[in-house]
Amino acid sequence: MRITVLPFERSFDCDEDETVLAAALRQGFFLRYGCKAGGCSSCRAQVVGGDVESRGSSFALSDADRDRGWILSCSATPLEDLVLDVSTMDLTEEEFLAGDRVGRWTSVLDRVERVTHDMRAVALRLEGPEPMSFTAGQFVNVEVPGTSEVRAFSMMNPPSRAGSVELLVKVIDGGLFSEWLERDARRGDRVALQGPLGVFRVRLSHRPIVMIAGGSGLAPILAMLADQAERGCERPITFLYGVRARRDLCRLEEIAEIGQRLPGFRFIPVLSEEPGGGEWTGARGFVSEALVSEGLDLRGHDAYLCGPPAMIATAIPVLTRGGVRERNVYFDAFVPSGTQVAVPA
């Protein structure tokens, strides 16, 4: 079967039962991708001619999107010749023709820091010869030492610290990577990485920004904030960070330091399960509720969200009702296994 890719007017063959993404990469073309397992929408494209068998997460691609012809290239197999539009991948023709340039890296474990009772900050030093070039908000696939499994984690450090990869890892019962960190990891251990991956990033705009993070979803938001501060961003930024209780808050000093370099920065930590009667006088409930209770004027904002799918699903309608245009909402959803679901609007 033949696949023609718009807007580049280029074609390639696809074998029976081969996915669109696999066929493109095999023949030296590049389409953006992330998990390669239908769990994210980095490889989202639109069918404008022909038919496919399409699989993948309903969170990464809704039934309504499927009805409109959208597919996940990594999990769609053509049933006949296809015409595919990849315009929304934000891909230049040069990138498309250059083939897969996602790199494999060897890193050395430098540090594991206990930042909360169930979160660890992990510093991995990349072994040259060149630093990894990435955009704040992207992620890497981490090969779990001693297994054939990979887990995806967003980078917490800004691109200016490209010689290392810093991760924020939630300790999960039965979690392969977090259990390795807790039981077996030693400084100097080698960890294989693949990346950078994903399209979550701050878009160029004049609009003010609202950012929302839940749990370990803090990692890419922190990288984006630091990067914006380094770039001299003058757009007002409001950042809501939702966790269960005070003991789950982390990196507060770093957030405060970054905030001092961002004019118009406002930080709102939100606790959903903090016991009453204590010292906490800040926002309570879910971040979606705090968007209203804190009296935020969201009209004309860009919104960036990262965290559990449930948090994102409840926050987006509040944002759009508050005046954020749907096309200006960008999010990156984390599922408990450590697999990342990245869905750019």
C-alpha positions as CSV (number, residue, x, y, z in Angstrom):
1,M,0.0,0.0,0.0
2,R,1.1,3.5,-0.8
3,I,1.0,6.4,1.7
4,T,1.2,10.0,0.5
5,V,2.1,12.6,3.2
6,L,0.8,16.2,3.0
7,P,1.8,19.0,2.9
8,F,5.1,17.6,1.6
9,E,3.6,15.6,-1.4
10,R,6.0,12.6,-0.6
11,S,5.0,9.0,-0.7
12,F,6.3,5.7,0.7
13,D,5.2,2.1,0.8
14,C,3.6,0.4,3.8
15,D,3.6,-3.4,4.3
16,E,0.5,-5.3,5.3
17,D,0.0,-5.1,9.1
18,E,2.8,-2.4,9.4
19,T,1.9,0.8,11.1
20,V,2.2,4.1,9.3
21,L,4.9,5.3,11.7
22,A,7.0,2.1,11.4
23,A,6.8,2.3,7.6
24,A,7.9,6.0,7.5
25,L,10.8,5.5,9.9
26,R,11.9,2.3,8.0
27,Q,12.2,4.2,4.7
28,G,14.1,7.2,6.1
29,F,11.3,9.6,6.8
30,F,10.4,11.2,10.1
31,L,7.1,11.7,11.8
32,R,6.9,12.9,15.4
33,Y,6.3,10.2,17.9
34,G,6.5,9.5,21.7
35,C,5.5,6.3,23.3
36,K,5.1,4.2,20.0
37,A,2.3,2.4,21.8
38,G,-0.9,4.4,21.2
39,G,-0.7,6.0,24.6
40,C,0.1,9.5,23.5
41,S,-0.8,11.8,20.6
42,S,2.6,13.0,19.5
43,C,2.2,11.1,16.2
44,R,-1.4,12.4,15.6
45,A,-2.2,12.9,11.9
46,Q,-5.4,13.2,9.8
47,V,-6.5,10.9,7.1
48,V,-7.8,12.8,4.1
49,G,-8.0,9.8,1.7
50,G,-8.3,6.1,2.2
51,D,-9.0,4.0,5.3
52,V,-7.1,2.6,8.2
53,E,-7.5,0.3,11.2
54,S,-6.9,2.6,14.1
55,R,-6.1,1.7,17.7
56,G,-4.7,3.5,20.8
57,S,-5.8,5.1,24.0
58,S,-9.2,6.9,24.0
59,F,-7.5,9.6,26.1
60,A,-4.9,10.2,23.5
61,L,-7.5,10.1,20.7
62,S,-11.2,10.6,21.4
63,D,-14.0,8.9,19.5
64,A,-15.0,12.3,18.1
65,D,-11.4,12.8,16.8
66,R,-11.5,9.3,15.2
67,D,-14.8,10.2,13.5
68,R,-13.1,13.3,12.1
69,G,-10.3,11.2,10.5
70,W,-7.6,11.6,13.1
71,I,-5.3,8.7,13.8
72,L,-2.3,7.8,15.9
73,S,0.4,6.9,13.3
74,C,2.2,4.5,15.7
75,S,-0.9,2.3,16.0
76,A,-2.7,2.7,12.7
77,T,-2.4,0.2,9.8
78,P,-3.7,1.1,6.4
79,L,-6.4,-0.9,4.8
80,E,-5.8,0.7,1.4
81,D,-3.7,3.5,-0.1
82,L,-3.7,6.6,2.2
83,V,-3.4,10.3,1.9
84,L,-2.3,11.6,5.3
85,D,-2.0,15.3,6.5
86,V,0.7,15.8,9.1
87,S,0.5,19.6,9.2
88,T,-0.4,19.6,13.0
89,M,2.9,17.9,13.8
90,D,4.7,21.2,13.4
91,L,7.2,19.5,11.2
92,T,9.3,21.1,8.5
93,E,10.0,19.3,5.2
94,E,13.7,19.2,6.1
95,E,12.9,17.4,9.4
96,F,10.5,15.0,7.5
97,L,13.2,14.1,5.0
98,A,16.0,13.8,7.6
99,G,14.7,10.6,9.1
100,D,14.6,9.6,12.7
101,R,17.1,11.6,14.7
102,V,15.9,10.7,18.2
103,G,19.1,9.7,19.9
104,R,20.1,6.9,22.2
105,W,22.2,8.1,25.2
106,T,24.1,6.5,28.0
107,S,23.8,8.3,31.3
108,V,25.4,7.9,34.7
109,L,23.4,8.1,37.9
110,D,24.7,11.0,39.8
111,R,22.1,11.6,42.5
112,V,18.8,10.4,44.0
113,E,17.2,12.9,46.3
114,R,14.2,12.3,48.5
115,V,12.1,15.3,47.9
116,T,8.9,14.0,49.5
117,H,7.8,10.8,51.2
118,D,7.0,9.3,47.7
119,M,8.9,11.4,45.2
120,R,12.5,11.3,44.2
121,A,14.6,13.8,42.2
122,V,17.0,11.8,39.9
123,A,20.0,13.4,38.3
124,L,21.6,11.5,35.4
125,R,24.8,12.8,33.8
126,L,25.0,12.2,30.1
127,E,28.1,10.6,28.7
128,G,29.2,12.8,25.6
129,P,30.4,13.4,23.1
130,E,27.6,16.0,22.7
131,P,24.9,17.3,25.0
132,M,21.3,16.5,24.3
133,S,19.5,19.3,22.6
134,F,15.9,19.5,23.8
135,T,13.0,21.8,24.4
136,A,11.7,22.5,27.9
137,G,8.7,20.3,28.3
138,Q,10.0,17.3,26.4
139,F,10.6,13.8,27.9
140,V,12.9,10.8,27.6
141,N,12.3,7.1,27.5
142,V,14.4,5.5,30.3
143,E,15.4,1.8,30.0
144,V,14.8,0.2,33.4
145,P,18.2,-1.4,34.3
146,G,18.1,-5.2,34.3
147,T,14.9,-5.3,32.2
148,S,13.7,-4.8,28.6
149,E,11.1,-2.3,29.8
150,V,11.1,1.5,29.3
151,R,9.4,4.2,31.2
152,A,8.9,7.8,30.1
153,F,9.8,10.8,32.3
154,S,9.7,14.5,31.6
155,M,13.0,16.4,32.1
156,M,12.9,18.8,35.1
157,N,15.9,20.7,34.0
158,P,15.9,23.5,31.4
159,P,17.8,23.1,28.1
160,S,20.6,25.3,29.4
161,R,21.6,22.3,31.5
162,A,21.8,20.0,28.5
163,G,24.7,17.9,29.9
164,S,22.3,16.2,32.3
165,V,18.8,14.9,32.6
166,E,16.9,15.5,35.8
167,L,13.7,13.6,36.5
168,L,11.0,13.6,39.1
169,V,9.9,10.1,39.9
170,K,6.9,9.0,41.9
171,V,7.6,5.9,44.0
172,I,4.9,3.4,43.1
173,D,4.3,-0.1,44.5
174,G,5.3,-2.5,41.8
175,G,6.8,0.3,39.7
176,L,9.8,-1.1,37.9
177,F,11.9,2.1,37.7
178,S,11.0,3.4,41.1
179,E,11.6,0.1,42.8
180,W,15.0,-0.1,41.1
181,L,15.8,3.4,42.5
182,E,14.7,2.4,46.0
183,R,16.4,-1.0,46.2
184,D,19.2,-1.4,43.7
185,A,20.4,1.9,42.3
186,R,23.9,3.0,43.1
187,R,25.7,6.2,42.2
188,G,27.7,5.5,39.0
189,D,25.2,3.0,37.6
190,R,24.6,3.4,33.9
191,V,21.1,4.1,32.6
192,A,20.2,4.1,28.9
193,L,17.9,6.8,27.5
194,Q,16.1,7.6,24.3
195,G,15.1,11.1,23.3
196,P,14.3,13.8,23.4
197,L,10.6,13.1,22.7
198,G,7.3,14.9,22.8
199,V,5.9,18.2,21.6
200,F,4.8,19.8,25.0
201,R,6.4,23.2,25.1
202,V,5.7,26.9,25.5
203,R,4.4,28.4,22.3
204,L,5.4,31.8,21.1
205,S,2.6,34.2,21.9
206,H,1.9,37.6,23.6
207,R,-0.9,36.1,25.8
208,P,-0.5,35.6,29.6
209,I,0.0,32.1,30.8
210,V,-1.7,29.8,33.3
211,M,0.2,26.6,34.2
212,I,-1.2,23.7,36.2
213,A,0.7,20.8,37.6
214,G,-0.3,17.8,39.7
215,G,2.1,15.6,41.5
216,S,5.1,14.6,39.4
217,G,3.6,16.7,36.6
218,L,5.7,19.4,38.2
219,A,8.8,18.3,36.3
220,P,8.1,19.7,32.8
221,I,6.3,22.8,34.2
222,L,9.4,23.5,36.3
223,A,11.6,23.2,33.3
224,M,9.4,25.5,31.3
225,L,9.3,28.1,34.0
226,A,13.1,28.1,34.4
227,D,13.5,28.3,30.6
228,Q,11.1,31.2,30.4
229,A,12.9,33.0,33.2
230,E,16.2,32.5,31.4
231,R,14.7,33.9,28.2
232,G,13.5,37.1,30.0
233,C,9.9,36.3,29.5
234,E,7.6,39.2,30.3
235,R,4.3,37.5,30.0
236,P,2.4,37.2,33.3
237,I,2.4,33.6,34.5
238,T,0.1,32.1,37.1
239,F,1.1,28.6,38.3
240,L,-1.2,26.3,40.3
241,Y,0.4,23.2,41.8
242,G,-2.1,20.6,43.1
243,V,-1.1,17.9,45.6
244,R,-2.9,16.0,48.4
245,A,-1.2,17.5,51.5
246,R,1.6,19.8,52.7
247,R,4.0,16.9,52.8
248,D,3.5,16.4,49.1
249,L,4.7,19.8,48.1
250,C,8.3,20.0,46.8
251,R,10.7,22.3,45.1
252,L,9.1,25.4,46.7
253,E,12.4,27.3,47.1
254,E,13.2,26.7,43.5
255,I,9.8,27.8,42.4
256,A,10.1,31.0,44.5
257,E,13.6,31.7,43.0
258,I,12.4,31.3,39.5
259,G,9.3,33.4,40.2
260,Q,11.5,36.3,41.3
261,R,12.9,36.4,37.8
262,L,9.4,36.4,36.1
263,P,7.5,39.7,36.2
264,G,3.8,39.1,37.1
265,F,4.4,35.6,38.5
266,R,1.9,34.2,40.9
267,F,2.2,30.8,42.6
268,I,-0.8,29.0,44.0
269,P,-0.3,25.7,45.8
270,V,-3.5,23.7,46.2
271,L,-4.1,20.9,48.7
272,S,-6.9,18.5,48.2
273,E,-6.6,16.3,51.4
274,E,-4.9,18.5,54.0
275,P,-6.5,17.9,57.4
276,G,-8.4,21.0,58.8
277,G,-7.3,22.8,61.9
278,G,-3.7,23.1,60.9
279,E,-1.5,25.9,59.8
280,W,-2.4,25.8,56.2
281,T,-4.2,28.9,55.1
282,G,-3.8,28.5,51.3
283,A,-6.1,27.1,48.6
284,R,-7.9,23.8,49.3
285,G,-9.7,21.3,47.0
286,F,-8.8,20.4,43.4
287,V,-6.9,22.7,41.1
288,S,-10.0,23.0,38.9
289,E,-11.9,24.4,41.9
290,A,-9.0,26.8,42.7
291,L,-9.2,28.2,39.2
292,V,-12.6,29.6,40.3
293,S,-12.1,30.2,44.1
294,E,-8.9,32.2,43.6
295,G,-10.8,34.6,41.4
296,L,-8.5,34.2,38.4
297,D,-9.3,36.1,35.2
298,L,-8.4,33.5,32.6
299,R,-9.6,35.5,29.5
300,G,-7.2,35.4,26.7
301,H,-4.7,33.1,28.4
302,D,-2.6,30.2,27.1
303,A,-2.9,27.2,29.4
304,Y,-0.3,24.4,30.0
305,L,-1.3,21.4,32.1
306,C,0.6,18.4,33.3
307,G,-0.4,15.6,35.7
308,P,-2.9,12.9,36.1
309,P,-5.5,12.5,33.3
310,A,-8.4,13.1,35.8
311,M,-6.9,16.4,36.9
312,I,-6.6,17.5,33.3
313,A,-10.0,16.3,32.3
314,T,-11.7,18.3,35.1
315,A,-9.6,21.5,34.6
316,I,-9.9,22.0,30.9
317,P,-13.7,22.7,30.9
318,V,-13.1,25.2,33.7
319,L,-10.4,26.9,31.7
320,T,-12.5,27.2,28.6
321,R,-15.5,28.5,30.5
322,G,-13.2,31.0,32.1
323,G,-12.1,32.4,28.7
324,V,-9.2,30.2,27.5
325,R,-9.7,29.2,23.9
326,E,-9.7,25.5,23.4
327,R,-6.9,25.8,20.8
328,N,-4.7,27.5,23.4
329,V,-4.9,24.7,25.9
330,Y,-1.8,22.3,25.8
331,F,-1.4,19.4,28.1
332,D,0.7,16.4,29.0
333,A,-1.0,13.6,31.0
334,F,0.8,11.2,33.2
335,V,-0.6,7.7,34.0
336,P,0.5,5.7,37.1
337,S,2.7,3.2,35.3
338,G,5.1,5.9,34.3
339,T,4.0,5.8,30.7
340,Q,3.4,9.3,29.5
341,V,0.4,10.5,27.5
342,A,1.2,13.7,25.7
343,V,-1.7,15.4,24.0
344,P,-1.0,18.7,22.3
345,A,-4.1,20.8,21.5
